[in-house]
Amino acid sequence: MNIRKTTVLLLIAAILAVAVPSALTESPDAATSDNVIVNVGDGGDFIHMDLNSNSSSTVVVYITNLSSSYLSLDVPGLENDAFSMTSSISVNGVASNILYPAGDAEGRHIAILTLVFTADRLADTQTYTGTVDLTFTDLGMAPSEGNVFHVTIPATLDVNSVYTSEGSFNQFFGIFPNTLSEPFNKPWFTALVTFVLWIVITVVVCEAVIPFFTKFAGTRKTPAEKDKLRNTLTKTISVLMIVVAVNECLNIVGTSAEIMSLVSTWSLVLYVIFGGIIAWQIYLFIITTILNGIDEAVDVKGIDNSLIPLFKMIGRIVICVMAATIILAAFGVDLAGIMVSAGVITLGITFGAQEIISQFFSGVVLLSTRPFKKGDYISLNGTTYIVHKVRLMYTEFENWDRDQIVTMPNNAVTSATMINYTKGDPRTRIFIYMSVAYDTNLTLAKELMIQAANMHPHVIKDKTCVPPNTRLTNFLDSGIEYRLACYVDNYDLSAHYAGQIREIIYKLFKDNGIEIPYNRLQIDILSDCDGKKRPTDDTPDD
């Protein structure tokens, strides 16, 4: 009996030794798709978006873990011939793909999935229907126990191609459907008729519209200038309209997106080049017309047709920069990077070439404000120069003797104290100073000085200027100083005229007994000069 009891007890102990550890180590149920909530955007359960070719669109998906397990989330990339999809995952604002168990105090049981869909540049117009697969791994379960499950999100993407020809296919001018009967209802016939009509429109524009424009707007232009403008506009507009016709015909016959992309890119280059030529001709036409008209208006100061080269330079720079920018953008060049690089380079150039930049902008100021022109007599910091040529970076002057050319940077010119003696008028006022004795008939002296001025042929005697006049200016040690002021008709020869008037005054003073005082030295000999020895001289003879 004891043996039986002992055997039973041993058997029960063996069973418990096997069963209890297994019970203690039994795993909980693995997480499933039922333990995950997926919200697309504002609470939807599917993805639907419109996507243009060569563009991107983003959708945000919120994923909540309701299980008691740690979950790892992976999203395989998605790619086909029309678009691609990339993803990024963040938990509690940090890039991570681990979801904590439900109820985490810091909210780490919620993940934010950002999906970016990018359509190919050459994608055709189409609608994609499929799913986005989310793969979850229960980190608390062994791989052999089925720790991986999937959640799919339905997705519909409407891809719209920028090179689509659906709206223009087999339609005249891409607008009017071809409803003709066989065989004239084919796309090739529609394209042929459209191309011929474009040629007709081009001829009408070149033979009627352009001549009318040049005739109507060219009242200040010579016939040769009108012909040149008309020929340039005719050639460029003809090429542009033919390029437009070719593009339209390719859409009508339903050309593929790849061919349309190539044609559109090079067509844009042609549009920019020939459009720039047209813009330049019109700009030049308007500028010359306006400035020539202003030049004829005598009440407008500081602007004339000599500013045309400056406006040409500005217009050429603006048009070339805009054309280059558009062409680079057409070939996919990152203009933002170029602008940043250009800004850095420009900053370096600005610091390294301040003097050159200062000269350039000073030249622009001189050419636009026109404080002087060629042939003007000006004074810069007390030195008189004759303006020879104004350039963008520097100005050339002649000295008054016209035997030297002085080149001066424009920033030095604009910063100097400037006096323009002949701006708009070569006449100038001269001053002649003469001295007479204290006992002279002052009234007669003044009359003779005015008479001398009136006798000179280049002294201005009409009422356009103040007539010659005199004024007592100083009492000197030996006489009284008078100043004769009068206007002469040529600043360049004003010093020569002043000398001639002085000669006339001297002759008149001499003929009328007017004494011109001058310093005299009088020597009085107070001792004898007979060669005899003075009585007071005690110096020995030897």
Secondary structure by P-SEA (a helix, b strand, c coil): caaaaaaaaaaaaaaaaacaaaaaaccccccccccbbbbccccccbbbbbbcccbbbbbbbbbbbcccbbbbbbbbbbbccccccccccccccccccccccccccccccbbbbbbbbbbccccccbbbbbbbbbbbbccccccccccbbbbbbbbbbbbbbcccccccccccccccccccccccccaaaaaaaaaaaaaaaaaaaaacaaaaaaaaacccccaaaaaaaaaaaaaaaaaaaaaaaaaaaaaaacccaaaaaaaaaaaaaaaaaaaaaaaaaaaaaaaaaaaaaaaaccccccccccaaaaaaaaaaaaaaaaaaaaaaaaacccaaaaaaaaaaaaaaaaaacaaaaaaaaaaaaaaacccccccbbbbccccccccccccccbbbbbcccccbbbbbcaaaaaaccccccccccccbbbbbbbbbccccaaaaaaaaaaaaaaacccccccccccccccccccccccbbbbbbbbccccccaaaaaaaaaaaaaaaaaaaacccbbbbbbbbbbccccccccccccccccc
